[in-house]
Amino acid sequence: MKKLVVTMTFVTLPFAACTVPGVVGNQDTVIVSNVDELVAAIERANAEGNLEILLEDGTYTLDDMLWVEGANVTVRSRSGNRDAVVIEGAGMYGPVSHVFNVTGDYFSSEDMTVGRVANHGIQIHGNADCDYPRVINLRFIDTGEQMLKVSYDPGNAAASNGGLVENCLFEYTAGVGPQYYIGGVDGHRAYDWTVRGNTFRFIRSPDGDLAEHAVHFWSDSRGTVVEKNVITDCDRGIGFGLGDSGHTGGMIRNNFVHTTRDVGIGLENAFGADVYNNSLYTEGYPNSIEYRFGGTSGASIINNLANAAITSRDGGSGTLDANVTDAAADWFVDPTEGDLHLASSVPSVVDRGETLVDVADDIDEQTRPQGPAYDIGADELP
């Protein structure tokens, strides 16, 4: 990475209160307009912490990843237009591994496009106890591996706490990824993360192997909330746990999930997970939801609408109630594009669900119920 002395515009915000609870220290602001200024601003953030970096509109092509170890660092576009600010590497087969590689607490990235790197658009180092990251209104594109990674070390008890991923778009612009070892959000030993209001599309392997899930938390993750996301044209949808690498607690609710090769929602050695009011359209696979292995117990699977089975495998156990698994394509507005809003009132769906205190509204934030009882699935019909 170049070490240059550059001229930048600094704006000190007097007594600017940090917007993230728990952070000590005010943020100064620096405005940058090219890669050299961005690199210098990151170096200042690492040395001092408490810095907001605003990017002018443009494309910032990196020679090396941006390593962020300072605490309370925000990087976002000045305009708020995520399509107008692009931070990129040299492509999925190029020498730049990441856009952001983060070990500092309270990192925030907002309102930008990141990608075209060999590994991850953003990596959060749970193994370095990196806590409370915020990833908001980003577009992730064309990464050689998982787009947003939360990493861990098997022999290290450190974890990443309290992450938020909100209103982002994750996609491969060619309609398919470069290999099978890709995914959208991939969290290891992540505690109490929330993934909500995002869109995932084309998280797909180019060959017979399966890509990882659009949203996947495992390796002893716990307390994850995955809600109000739209997943379409992906190999797999949402996963808690995988094989003997499990997950504890958590909630999967009010998601639209369209998959083309494998399960829409999978619980594997996932203890005590709640799966409520999701709508799923599954192609090329017999099951929309699976709860699998003996470690999957205490699962609660209620009010889900699917066109394929909800199935226990390899000893998984749970409570099932008010699920519909025979949905037809014409029940939905456009199922193969991920629009699983109800096209019209379906008697077996509308007003047929159980009342759930943890599901007060639907995917569009419309209050439940609109009639005498909850509708089944993520969409509450007015």
Number of C-alpha atoms within 10 A of each C-alpha: 10 10 9 10 9 11 10 16 11 13 11 14 11 9 10 12 13 14 10 14 9 9 14 12 15 19 22 19 21 20 20 23 16 16 17 19 21 23 22 19 24 23 18 15 23 19 13 14 24 23 25 25 24 21 28 18 20 14 17 19 16 21 15 19 20 20 18 21 22 22 24 27 26 23 22 25 24 19 14 17 16 22 16 17 22 23 20 25 26 17 17 21 15 13 16 22 27 27 26 21 19 23 23 24 25 24 28 19 23 23 25 27 26 29 30 29 30 22 27 31 30 27 22 29 24 26 20 20 19 26 22 24 26 21 24 22 22 24 22 25 24 29 32 26 26 27 29 25 23 24 22 22 15 11 7 11 12 17 23 28 21 18 24 17 21 21 18 24 20 26 27 21 12 10 15 20 25 20 15 20 16 26 32 32 22 23 28 27 26 30 24 18 24 19 21 22 21 22 21 27 24 24 33 30 22 14 12 8 13 19 28 25 30 33 22 25 30 26 22 20 27 27 20 26 18 25 24 23 26 25 30 28 25 30 30 30 34 26 26 33 28 19 14 15 18 23 31 22 18 24 20 23 28 30 30 29 32 32 31 20 22 23 30 33 26 25 30 26 27 35 25 22 27 21 23 27 33 30 35 31 28 30 20 11 14 15 22 29 27 19 28 24 20 16 24 27 21 16 21 17 23 24 29 29 28 27 20 22 18 23 15 17 15 12 13 22 21 17 11 14 13 19 24 22 19 12 18 12 15 12 17 18 15 14 22 18 13 23 19 27 20 21 14 12 13 15 9 15 23 23 19 18 22 17 15 14 7 10 17 13 20 24 25 13 12 14 14 20 20 15 12 10 14 27 31 28 32 30 26 26 23 12
